[in-house]
Amino acid sequence: MESTVQDTNNNQIKKPHTFTLENRTRGTVTGVEKVISSNDTTINLQTVDGGIQLLGKDFKIKRFSQDEGIITFEGEVESLKYTQVKTAPKNVLKRMFK
């Protein structure tokens, strides 16, 4: 899945990433590129903005669409952690001549 789309002027636009949590028991994440791993206590995702780790109890992935970049889950969320931030790769010449 690509993390950008083109607008009507052929400009690259980054797909949005959102995290919505309802009563700590139901959530939706957009901008998801892939599910790295999941079980009943942990969900690890790769999003357009980096990794996300959810910790909790009784997790169940209800829906995942890689084409749309959306995941919906249920379970008791105890913590949410962004594990990395994606950055654009730097130009090699810029790094050499800093």
C-alpha positions as CSV (number, residue, x, y, z in Angstrom):
1,M,0.0,0.0,0.0
2,E,1.3,3.4,-0.9
3,S,1.4,6.1,1.8
4,T,0.6,8.9,-0.6
5,V,-2.1,9.7,-3.2
6,Q,-2.2,12.2,-6.0
7,D,-4.6,15.2,-6.0
8,T,-6.2,16.6,-9.2
9,N,-3.0,18.6,-9.9
10,N,-0.8,15.5,-9.6
11,N,0.6,16.7,-6.3
12,Q,1.6,14.0,-3.8
13,I,-0.6,14.0,-0.7
14,K,0.2,11.9,2.4
15,K,-2.7,9.6,3.4
16,P,-4.0,10.6,6.8
17,H,-3.3,8.6,10.0
18,T,-5.9,8.7,12.8
19,F,-6.5,6.8,15.9
20,T,-10.1,6.7,17.4
21,L,-10.9,5.0,20.7
22,E,-14.3,4.5,22.1
23,N,-14.6,3.8,25.9
24,R,-11.2,2.1,25.8
25,T,-12.9,-1.0,24.3
26,R,-13.3,-0.3,20.5
27,G,-10.9,1.4,18.2
28,T,-10.2,2.3,14.6
29,V,-6.8,3.2,13.1
30,T,-6.4,4.7,9.6
31,G,-3.2,5.0,7.6
32,V,-2.3,1.4,8.4
33,E,0.2,-0.1,6.0
34,K,0.3,-3.6,7.7
35,V,-0.4,-5.6,10.8
36,I,3.0,-6.7,12.1
37,S,1.6,-9.0,14.8
38,S,-1.5,-9.5,17.0
39,N,-2.7,-11.7,19.8
40,D,-5.2,-11.2,22.6
41,T,-2.9,-8.8,24.5
42,T,-0.9,-7.0,21.8
43,I,-1.5,-5.4,18.4
44,N,1.6,-4.1,16.5
45,L,0.9,-2.0,13.4
46,Q,2.9,-0.2,10.8
47,T,1.2,3.1,9.8
48,V,2.2,5.9,7.4
49,D,3.6,7.7,10.4
50,G,5.5,4.8,12.0
51,G,4.8,1.9,14.3
52,I,2.0,1.6,16.9
53,Q,1.9,-0.9,19.7
54,L,-1.4,-1.4,21.6
55,L,-1.3,-3.3,24.9
56,G,-4.4,-4.6,26.7
57,K,-6.7,-7.5,27.1
58,D,-9.0,-9.6,24.9
59,F,-8.0,-7.9,21.6
60,K,-9.9,-9.1,18.5
61,I,-9.3,-7.6,15.1
62,K,-12.8,-7.1,13.6
63,R,-11.8,-5.7,10.2
64,F,-8.6,-5.0,8.4
65,S,-8.5,-3.5,4.8
66,Q,-4.9,-3.1,3.6
67,D,-6.3,-1.4,0.4
68,E,-8.1,1.3,2.5
69,G,-5.5,1.3,5.3
70,I,-8.1,0.8,8.0
71,I,-8.2,-1.6,11.0
72,T,-11.0,-1.9,13.5
73,F,-10.5,-3.8,16.8
74,E,-12.2,-4.6,20.1
75,G,-10.7,-5.3,23.5
76,E,-9.6,-3.4,26.6
77,V,-6.8,-0.9,25.7
78,E,-4.3,-0.3,28.6
79,S,-1.7,1.6,26.6
80,L,-0.8,3.0,23.2
81,K,2.8,3.6,22.1
82,Y,4.2,5.0,18.9
83,T,7.3,2.9,18.4
84,Q,9.0,5.0,15.7
85,V,8.5,8.0,13.5
86,K,8.9,7.6,9.7
87,T,11.0,10.3,8.2
88,A,11.8,11.0,4.6
89,P,15.2,9.6,3.6
90,K,17.8,12.4,3.5
91,N,19.7,13.0,0.3
92,V,23.0,11.3,0.4
93,L,24.9,14.3,-0.8
94,K,23.3,16.6,1.8
95,R,24.4,14.2,4.5
96,M,28.0,14.0,3.2
97,F,28.4,17.8,3.0
98,K,26.7,18.9,6.2
